[in-house]
């Protein structure tokens, strides 16, 4: 299966208050987490990532994907084009909370290749790493790396996606918090 990324200009970042069917996405790498009272599934997809987090009947699904994807409108809580920088949060029933931030950075080729090389050296022990095929225009393909910080009362996801054809890097951080304390515990 060929694994090439779409153009960075075609991306959206969305949050749903329900699960999305994984078969809607081309998934390349997956990690399942079951920690204390919550569960999560983290996927690297062709355009970015998919995170499904569940806690006591609440399900939140974060997706970074192509704008052309036929995703539902129903129970969509956030939707942003992936451009510039953005921060937002959603308070859920029962006190659970979701916080997010993302940044699209277009950089000079030398900076991009240094960053891409650093990601290429990452180990998969604390997260997921996937190296995409080349698009043909540039000899090296894109890289996605997702770091997961699993805590008793929170899950922090840091995602890094490169787009060699555009010399662009997408960085996002999401925190799924259980009710109670605010902020991520150490």
Secondary structure, DSSP 8 states (H G I E B T S, - for coil): -------GGGEEEEEESS---GGGS-EEEEEEEEETTEEEEEEEESSSEEEEEEETTEEEEEEEEETTS----TTEEEEEES-SEEEEEEE-GGG-EEEEEEEEEE--HHHHHHHHHHHHT--STTEEEEE----SSSSS--EEEEEEEE-SSEEEEEEEEEEGGGTEEEEEEEEEE-SSS-S---
